[in-house]
Amino acid sequence: MGRLRVEGRIINHDDDSYGQVEINNETGLIESIGKNLGPPDIRLKKDELLFPGFVDIHVHSRDDVSVKQRYKEDFHTVSEAAINGGVVHIADMPNNPKPPIDDDSYEKKRALTTSSLIPITLYAGIGPDTLPLDIEVPYKAFMGPSVGDLFFVSQEQLEEAIKKYAGKNVSFHCEDPNILDANREALTHELKRPVEAEVLAIEFALGLIGKYDLNGKICHCSTGGGLERVHGAKSGGYSVTCEATPHHLYFDENMLTDGNRLWLQMNPPVRSPEDRMALIDGLKKGCIDYLATDHAPHTREEKMGGMSGVPNLDTYAAFATWLIKEHGLEPQDIARICSYNPGSFNNEFGGEKYGRIEEGYVGSLTVVDLSAPFKVSQSNLKTKCNWSPFEGIVFPGNASHTIIRGKVYSK
């Protein structure tokens, strides 16, 4: 029976220790953890850290039965980009040309994920006329216009739909459609989607989460004001979690130029330096639960035409090293926001356990080297769209190994 044995500094969200991890290659599960299990197949260097595999719960793979957007990305290439970024499991969003909105369309999309090198959880979409699926899945509601056709034009329309999903796991893209409409003639993308659009939408989403007993999640929070509302709801006992993206944590509106404005266009847009620092503080204090990329692999031509969204999967682990080295997050903080919390989210739907280095959990791990500076360039990307908002930026480190159920992918 084949086994992989890794020795080094083991980081869980609630523990930091040195030892060995043994993965059964037949079951793909962690079989043993100890000090002297035998000669290691991989012995980590001093500055390498062994994490439970990173999990990204907000990805747009663009693959569906229509095949219309596979020129951007597909389930195989998105898995290659994920592995390149130290990510072992992703959750894919439903805003496709043919979105998964019922049992039949969901199963047809799920059948396509067999081309992936890693497991993929699929969100189902919520629209004005949809109904819950017969199986338990996570759902996504786009409160205002975004990429795709699954969205709502008013709070009243959204609430009528959400009533049918009482008690379900629902993630919200929070931008108020009325405010977006009122600002549609503004001079810049950032002014067209102002701070108050997010803050008021988050307030409304939180009200729905409480009223309809949802297990709610606020996607890609970009404002300090929105984060304050989430913190208040958590303190009040609401079942709500919150994401932040690498681009909202790294870039702010003071960094926008005529040369990069279109490249850094996304929904919601980049915000003020004060908002950006509030998000970083939220990561440290635990109000933000997940580092989630919102990976959106549009082509260069589409970006120059004004398409919103950026690809981030290839740089997931490298960005985590920036949070450690530049902003003082501890390795256990990274394990919390990149492994344990998103792993727990996926565990509700996948049947196997991610997020901890513990016996019985899936043997998919991420090794991060904090001493290997990584300059982002087209040559080290795997995403099919072949560009990154971080091109030219040097991160302090990167993933040196990504282990998928005992199979090792090395840099």
Secondary structure by P-SEA (a helix, b strand, c coil): cbbbbbbcccccccbbbbbbbbbccccccccccccccccccccccccccccccbbbccccccccccccccccccaaaaaaaaaaacccccccccccccccccaaaaaaaaaacccccbbbbbbbbbcccccccccbbbbbbbccccccccccccaaaaaaaaccccccbbbbbcccaaaaaaacccccccccccaaaaaaaaaaaaaaaaaacccccccccccaaaaaaaaaaaaaccccccccccccccccccccccccccccccccccccaaaaaaaaaaaaaccccccccccccccaaaaaabbbbbbcccaaaaaaaaaaccccccaaaaaaaccaaaaaaacccccccccccccccccbbbbbbccbbbbbccccccccccccccccccccccccbbbcccccccc
